[in-house]
Amino acid sequence: MKRKLLSMLLSTALAASILAGCAAAPATSAPADTAAPAETTEEAAPAEDASAGGAGGKIGVSMPTKDLQRWNQDGANMEEQFTAAGYEVDLQYASNDVQTQLSQVENMISSGCNVLVIAAIEGSSLGEALDMAKDAGIPVIAYDRLLMDSDAVSYYATFDNYKVGTVQGTYVKDQLDLDNVDGPFNIEFTAGDPGDNNAGFFFNGAFDVLKPYIDEGKLVVQSGKTKFEEVATPTWGTDVAQSEAENRISSFYTDKDIDVWLCSNDSTALGVENALAANYNGKYPIITGQDCDIENTKNMIAGKQSMSVFKDTRTLAAQVVKMVGQILNGETVDVNDTETYNNNVITVPSYLCEPVFADVNNYKELLIDSGYYTEDQLK
């Protein structure tokens, strides 16, 4: 009885935290038709033995890699919040190796985890483990990357991935004043990992904002690369993005300026920035990013990157902890999208948090005043 009361109190506190965090998010200039749908709910099936592990049960958290700063933060935030809520946490990083992640998830299932939270390296790579989880009655939450080609995915928790792209595209539109000037301006695109389902949403969100200006001739892609598969970056690798950017610079921009380089995230933006520093002498372009990694935020302050979409991983972690509590207590699980994210087998009930952008004008408010970073970290 005491444990149930404690769980109810923790769920209530986490719910208040989530609502406060989302309400406090600054507005963006993304188009109105990309706003998150009205919140709906899904009835959760109780897990079989929620008493295993800590007071709240044992939670398996599978992260793709420690090589990118954001996954370290995601894992640390979830571990901290799950532990504070009374759960035992099995947090594993897979070094961007699919077989390692598959093995780790299978071990989580065998060791008695009550719920799995998985950020997949490749969305379609964990089918065998997901089948095991389903057979064992273990709910699975896809974390920030949709798990594909399986009916064993219970929920999806992420940021509004299409809106991430529209925020980037709208930033470019506003900075160039495309509705009021003729141009033309030269633009290049660098997208994300084709194995990450989110990468297409990011690219499409940005491209849909900018396509009318490309069609009109205000934006010109000198390389001609305007399709996702032409600009995708395997593993989101900085070195891969840098190599591709160097090829485009030497092929198309020896005597032309680049006005915009739209990058889907910070690791690819860093690669483009490295290529520009080594091989480009023209006017410095607008460069977009995502995640507000420390190195990229320093580059924003130094004028080497224009913006980065900020996805507060503390907010997403708190939402996932809340959803896990609702699952284990047999309560209704909060979702606010039941239509968008189809994984080729089912449409997965989802909770979408709101992204915003940081630039040199507001990074202190978003990143330092909120406690996400200290000033010393950005020096």
C-alpha positions as CSV (number, residue, x, y, z in Angstrom):
1,M,0.0,0.0,0.0
2,K,2.8,2.4,0.9
3,R,4.6,1.5,-2.4
4,K,1.4,2.2,-4.4
5,L,0.9,5.6,-2.6
6,L,4.6,6.5,-3.3
7,S,4.2,5.5,-7.0
8,M,1.1,7.7,-7.2
9,L,2.8,10.6,-5.7
10,L,5.8,10.3,-8.0
11,S,3.6,10.0,-11.0
12,T,1.8,13.2,-10.0
13,A,5.0,15.1,-9.4
14,L,6.4,13.9,-12.8
15,A,3.2,14.9,-14.5
16,A,3.4,18.4,-13.1
17,S,7.1,18.6,-14.2
18,I,6.3,17.6,-17.7
19,L,3.4,20.1,-18.0
20,A,5.5,22.9,-16.6
21,G,8.5,22.0,-19.0
22,C,6.3,21.9,-22.1
23,A,4.4,25.1,-21.1
24,A,7.6,27.0,-20.6
25,A,9.0,26.1,-24.1
26,P,9.4,29.3,-26.2
27,A,7.3,29.5,-29.3
28,T,8.9,29.0,-32.8
29,S,8.0,30.4,-36.1
30,A,7.2,27.0,-37.6
31,P,4.0,26.8,-39.7
32,A,0.8,26.4,-37.8
33,D,-0.1,23.2,-39.6
34,T,2.8,21.3,-37.9
35,A,1.6,21.8,-34.4
36,A,1.3,18.7,-32.3
37,P,-2.2,17.1,-32.3
38,A,-4.4,17.4,-29.2
39,E,-3.4,15.0,-26.4
40,T,-5.1,11.6,-26.4
41,T,-4.5,8.6,-24.1
42,E,-4.0,4.9,-24.5
43,E,-4.9,2.2,-21.9
44,A,-1.8,0.4,-20.7
45,A,-1.5,-3.3,-20.1
46,P,0.1,-4.0,-16.7
47,A,3.5,-5.7,-16.8
48,E,3.7,-9.1,-15.3
49,D,6.0,-8.6,-12.3
50,A,6.5,-5.0,-11.5
51,S,8.0,-5.8,-8.1
52,A,11.3,-7.1,-9.6
53,G,14.4,-4.9,-9.2
54,G,13.8,-1.6,-7.3
55,A,10.6,-0.4,-5.7
56,G,9.1,0.5,-9.1
57,G,10.6,-2.4,-11.1
58,K,13.6,-2.9,-13.4
59,I,13.9,-0.8,-16.5
60,G,16.2,-1.6,-19.4
61,V,17.5,1.5,-21.2
62,S,19.3,0.8,-24.5
63,M,21.2,3.8,-26.0
64,P,23.0,3.6,-29.4
65,T,26.4,5.1,-28.7
66,K,28.5,7.3,-26.4
67,D,30.2,8.9,-29.4
68,L,27.5,11.6,-29.7
69,Q,27.1,13.9,-26.7
70,R,23.3,13.9,-26.8
71,W,23.0,10.1,-26.2
72,N,25.2,10.4,-23.1
73,Q,22.8,13.1,-21.8
74,D,19.7,11.1,-22.7
75,G,21.0,8.1,-20.9
76,A,22.2,10.0,-17.8
77,N,18.9,11.9,-17.6
78,M,16.8,8.8,-17.7
79,E,19.0,6.9,-15.3
80,E,18.9,9.8,-12.8
81,Q,15.1,10.2,-13.1
82,F,14.3,6.5,-13.0
83,T,16.5,6.0,-10.0
84,A,14.9,8.9,-8.2
85,A,11.5,7.4,-8.9
86,G,12.5,4.1,-7.2
87,Y,13.4,2.0,-10.2
88,E,16.4,-0.2,-10.8
89,V,18.0,0.8,-14.1
90,D,20.0,-1.3,-16.6
91,L,21.6,1.3,-18.9
92,Q,23.6,0.1,-21.8
93,Y,25.4,1.8,-24.7
94,A,25.9,-0.2,-27.9
95,S,28.9,1.6,-29.5
96,N,26.9,2.1,-32.7
97,D,27.1,-1.7,-33.4
98,V,23.8,-3.3,-34.2
99,Q,24.7,-6.8,-33.0
100,T,25.9,-5.4,-29.7
101,Q,22.6,-3.6,-29.2
102,L,20.6,-6.7,-30.1
103,S,22.6,-8.8,-27.6
104,Q,22.2,-6.1,-24.9
105,V,18.5,-5.9,-25.3
106,E,18.1,-9.7,-25.3
107,N,20.1,-9.7,-22.0
108,M,17.8,-7.1,-20.5
109,I,14.9,-9.3,-21.3
110,S,16.6,-12.4,-19.8
111,S,17.5,-10.5,-16.7
112,G,13.9,-9.6,-15.8
113,C,13.4,-6.0,-17.0
114,N,9.8,-5.0,-16.7
115,V,9.9,-2.3,-19.4
116,L,12.4,-1.6,-22.2
117,V,13.3,1.9,-23.4
118,I,15.2,1.6,-26.7
119,A,16.9,4.2,-28.9
120,A,17.8,2.0,-31.9
121,I,20.9,2.3,-33.9
122,E,18.9,1.2,-36.9
123,G,15.1,1.1,-36.6
124,S,14.6,-2.3,-38.3
125,S,17.5,-4.1,-36.7
126,L,16.0,-5.4,-33.4
127,G,13.1,-7.6,-34.6
128,E,14.4,-10.7,-32.9
129,A,14.7,-9.0,-29.6
130,L,11.4,-7.3,-29.9
131,D,9.7,-10.6,-30.6
132,M,11.3,-11.9,-27.4
133,A,10.0,-8.9,-25.5
134,K,6.5,-9.5,-26.8
135,D,6.6,-13.2,-25.9
136,A,7.7,-12.3,-22.4
137,G,5.0,-9.6,-22.0
138,I,7.5,-6.8,-21.7
139,P,6.2,-3.4,-23.0
140,V,8.6,-1.5,-25.2
141,I,9.0,2.3,-25.6
142,A,10.8,3.5,-28.7
143,Y,12.9,6.4,-27.5
144,D,13.4,9.3,-30.0
145,R,13.9,6.8,-32.9
146,L,11.0,4.8,-34.0
147,L,11.4,1.0,-34.0
148,M,10.4,-0.3,-37.4
149,D,8.8,-3.4,-38.8
150,S,7.4,-4.8,-35.6
151,D,4.1,-5.0,-33.8
152,A,5.9,-5.3,-30.4
153,V,6.4,-1.5,-30.0
154,S,4.0,-0.3,-27.3
155,Y,4.7,3.5,-27.4
156,Y,7.0,6.0,-29.0
157,A,8.4,9.0,-27.1
158,T,10.2,11.7,-29.1
159,F,10.2,15.3,-30.1
160,D,8.1,16.4,-33.1
161,N,10.6,15.3,-35.7
162,Y,8.9,16.9,-38.7
163,K,8.7,20.1,-36.8
164,V,12.4,20.0,-36.0
165,G,12.9,20.3,-39.8
166,T,10.3,23.0,-40.2
167,V,12.0,25.1,-37.4
168,Q,15.2,24.8,-39.4
169,G,13.6,25.7,-42.7
170,T,11.6,28.5,-41.3
171,Y,14.8,29.9,-39.7
172,V,16.5,30.0,-43.1
173,K,13.4,31.5,-44.7
174,D,13.3,34.3,-42.1
175,Q,17.0,35.0,-42.1
176,L,17.1,35.4,-45.9
177,D,13.7,37.2,-45.9
178,L,12.7,35.0,-48.8
179,D,9.2,36.3,-49.0
180,N,10.4,39.8,-49.8
181,V,13.7,39.5,-51.7
182,D,14.5,38.0,-55.1
183,G,17.8,36.3,-54.4
184,P,19.1,34.0,-55.8
185,F,20.8,32.4,-52.8
186,N,22.9,29.2,-53.0
187,I,21.9,26.4,-50.6
188,E,23.1,22.9,-49.9
189,F,21.6,20.2,-47.7
190,T,23.2,17.6,-45.4
191,A,20.7,15.1,-43.9
192,G,21.1,12.3,-41.4
193,D,21.5,8.5,-41.3
194,P,19.3,6.6,-43.7
195,G,19.0,3.9,-41.0
196,D,17.4,6.4,-38.6
197,N,13.6,6.8,-39.3
198,N,13.8,10.3,-37.8
199,A,16.2,11.5,-40.5
200,G,13.6,11.6,-43.2
201,F,11.2,13.6,-41.0
202,F,13.9,16.1,-40.2
203,F,14.9,16.6,-43.9
204,N,11.3,16.6,-45.2
205,G,10.2,19.2,-42.6
206,A,13.0,21.6,-43.7
207,F,12.7,20.8,-47.4
208,D,8.9,21.3,-47.5
209,V,9.4,24.9,-46.1
210,L,12.1,25.7,-48.6
211,K,10.9,23.9,-51.8
212,P,8.6,26.7,-53.0
213,Y,11.6,29.1,-53.0
214,I,13.7,26.5,-54.9
215,D,11.0,26.0,-57.4
216,E,10.8,29.8,-57.7
217,G,14.5,30.2,-58.3
218,K,15.2,32.2,-55.1
219,L,17.1,29.3,-53.7
220,V,19.6,27.4,-56.0
221,V,21.2,24.1,-55.2
222,Q,24.4,24.1,-57.3
223,S,25.1,20.5,-56.6
224,G,21.6,19.5,-57.7
225,K,21.3,17.3,-54.6
226,T,17.8,17.8,-53.3
227,K,16.7,14.2,-52.5
228,F,17.1,12.7,-49.1
229,E,19.0,9.7,-50.4
230,E,21.5,12.1,-52.2
231,V,22.3,14.0,-49.0
232,A,22.0,11.4,-46.3
233,T,24.9,10.9,-43.9
234,P,25.5,7.3,-42.7
235,T,25.9,7.1,-38.9
236,W,25.4,10.9,-38.7
237,G,29.2,10.9,-38.9
238,T,31.0,14.2,-38.7
239,D,33.8,12.7,-40.9
240,V,31.3,11.5,-43.5
241,A,29.6,14.9,-43.6
242,Q,33.0,16.7,-43.9
243,S,34.2,14.5,-46.8
244,E,30.9,15.1,-48.7
245,A,31.0,18.8,-48.0
246,E,34.6,19.1,-49.2
247,N,33.6,17.4,-52.5
248,R,30.8,19.8,-53.1
249,I,32.9,22.8,-52.2
250,S,35.6,21.8,-54.6
251,S,33.2,20.9,-57.4
252,F,30.7,23.7,-57.2
253,Y,31.9,26.6,-55.1
254,T,35.4,27.5,-56.1
255,D,34.0,30.8,-57.5
256,K,30.6,31.0,-55.9
257,D,29.4,31.9,-52.4
258,I,27.4,29.4,-50.3
259,D,24.6,31.3,-48.6
260,V,23.0,28.4,-46.6
261,W,24.1,24.9,-45.6
262,L,21.1,23.2,-44.0
263,C,22.3,20.4,-41.8
264,S,19.9,18.2,-40.0
265,N,21.9,17.9,-36.8
266,D,25.0,19.1,-35.0
267,S,27.4,16.3,-35.8
268,T,26.8,16.8,-39.5
269,A,27.0,20.6,-39.1
270,L,30.4,20.2,-37.4
271,G,31.6,18.2,-40.5
272,V,30.4,21.0,-42.8
273,E,32.0,23.6,-40.6
274,N,35.3,21.7,-40.7
275,A,35.1,21.5,-44.5
276,L,34.4,25.2,-44.8
277,A,37.3,26.1,-42.6
278,A,39.7,24.0,-44.6
279,N,38.5,24.5,-48.2
280,Y,36.3,27.6,-48.6
281,N,37.1,31.3,-48.9
282,G,33.7,32.8,-49.8
283,K,31.1,34.5,-47.7
284,Y,30.3,32.4,-44.7
285,P,26.9,30.7,-44.9
286,I,23.9,30.3,-42.6
287,I,24.4,26.8,-41.0
288,T,21.6,25.0,-39.1
289,G,21.9,22.1,-36.6
290,Q,20.1,20.2,-34.0
291,D,20.9,19.1,-30.4
292,C,22.9,22.1,-29.1
293,D,26.0,20.0,-28.5
294,I,28.7,21.9,-26.6
295,E,31.1,22.2,-29.5
296,N,28.3,23.5,-31.8
297,T,27.0,25.9,-29.2
298,K,30.6,27.3,-28.9
299,N,30.6,27.6,-32.7
300,M,27.3,29.5,-32.5
301,I,28.8,31.9,-30.1
302,A,31.8,32.3,-32.4
303,G,29.7,32.9,-35.5
304,K,30.5,29.6,-37.1
305,Q,27.0,28.1,-36.8
306,S,23.8,30.1,-37.0
307,M,21.3,28.0,-35.0
308,S,20.6,24.6,-33.5
309,V,17.3,23.0,-32.6
310,F,17.1,22.5,-28.9
311,K,15.5,19.3,-27.6
312,D,15.7,19.4,-23.9
313,T,16.5,15.8,-23.1
314,R,15.4,16.3,-19.4
315,T,11.9,16.9,-20.6
316,L,11.8,13.8,-22.8
317,A,13.4,11.7,-20.0
318,A,10.8,12.9,-17.5
319,Q,8.0,12.1,-20.0
320,V,9.4,8.5,-20.5
321,V,9.6,8.0,-16.7
322,K,6.0,9.1,-16.4
323,M,4.9,6.7,-19.2
324,V,6.7,3.8,-17.6
325,G,5.0,4.5,-14.2
326,Q,1.6,4.6,-16.0
327,I,2.4,1.3,-17.7
328,L,3.5,-0.5,-14.6
329,N,0.5,0.8,-12.6
330,G,-2.0,-0.3,-15.3
331,E,-3.0,3.4,-15.8
332,T,-3.8,5.3,-19.0
333,V,-0.6,6.3,-20.8
334,D,-0.4,9.8,-22.0
335,V,0.0,10.2,-25.8
336,N,-0.7,13.1,-28.1
337,D,-0.3,11.5,-31.6
338,T,-2.0,8.3,-32.8
339,E,-1.7,8.9,-36.5
340,T,1.7,10.0,-37.7
341,Y,4.2,7.3,-36.8
342,N,3.6,4.1,-38.7
343,N,6.5,1.6,-38.5
344,N,5.3,-0.5,-41.5
345,V,3.3,-2.9,-39.3
346,I,1.4,-0.7,-36.8
347,T,0.8,3.0,-36.1
348,V,2.6,3.5,-32.8
349,P,0.9,5.7,-30.1
350,S,3.3,8.5,-29.5
351,Y,4.1,11.4,-27.2
352,L,5.7,14.3,-29.0
353,C,7.6,17.0,-27.1
354,E,8.0,20.5,-28.7
355,P,11.4,21.5,-30.2
356,V,12.6,25.1,-30.2
357,F,15.7,26.7,-31.7
358,A,18.7,28.3,-30.0
359,D,20.9,30.9,-31.6
360,V,23.4,33.6,-30.4
361,N,20.5,35.8,-29.2
362,N,18.8,33.3,-26.9
363,Y,21.2,30.5,-26.0
364,K,21.9,31.9,-22.5
365,E,18.2,31.8,-21.6
366,L,17.6,28.3,-23.1
367,L,20.9,26.6,-22.2
368,I,22.5,28.4,-19.2
369,D,19.7,29.9,-17.2
370,S,17.8,26.6,-17.4
371,G,20.8,24.7,-16.0
372,Y,21.3,22.6,-19.1
373,Y,24.9,23.9,-19.4
374,T,27.1,26.0,-17.2
375,E,28.9,29.1,-18.6
376,D,32.2,27.3,-18.0
377,Q,31.2,24.5,-20.3
378,L,30.7,26.9,-23.2
379,K,34.0,28.8,-22.8
